[in-house]
Amino acid sequence: MTTYSSNKDAGQYVTNRDPFRGSNTWGEWIKDLYVVYSYGRHFPLYVWEDNLGMWFGNEDKYSRSTTRHQGYLRPTTPYISYYNTEALLKLVSAGSVADWTIEKART
């Protein structure tokens, strides 16, 4: 079930890795990854890798509103490993850090 929330209040859903819909944002499970998007699948904000129990964040800036989304939706955790948009898109496409690592090693 997807919960509807304001972006300002959606951080709790991100931290708990619950599916939600905000204003031009959403979080969803894709295989073993929980992915939070801003404005479209072209810009993942945060990715949780369930097998590792680890958060990945997008270090890129896209627009002022997306920067606000990054602040509102940042999971409450002491550690987030930051990568650029291209790397996070490859992680999501691979479906797991293990498969992402294998793909990086092949190229």
Residue, then its C-alpha position, 0 to 999 in steps of 0.5 A: m500500500t502506498t501512502y500519500s504525504s507532503n514532501k516535508d513529512a515524507g522523510q519518515y517513510v524514507t527512513n522506514r523504507d515504506p512506499f509513499r507518494g509525495s509532490n513530485t517524489w515517491g519511494e518504492w521497492i525495486k527488487d532488493l532496493y528501496v529507491v526514492y525519486s524526484y520528478g522521474r526515474h531519471f533522478p534517484l535521490y536515495v537508494w537503500e540496499d537491503n542485502l547490505g543494510m546501506w544507504f546510497g545518496n545522490e551527490d548531484k544537484y539538479s534544480r532548487s526544488t530537487t535540492r529541497h527534496q534531497g533535504y526533506l527526504r534524507p533518511t535519518t542515518p549516520y552514514i550515507s555513501y554518495y555517488n553521482t546520478e549515473a552511478l545510482l541509475k546503474l545501481v538501480s538497473a543492476g538491482s543490487v550492489a553485488d550485480w552492480t559491482i560485477e557490471k563495473a568490473r566487466t567494463 
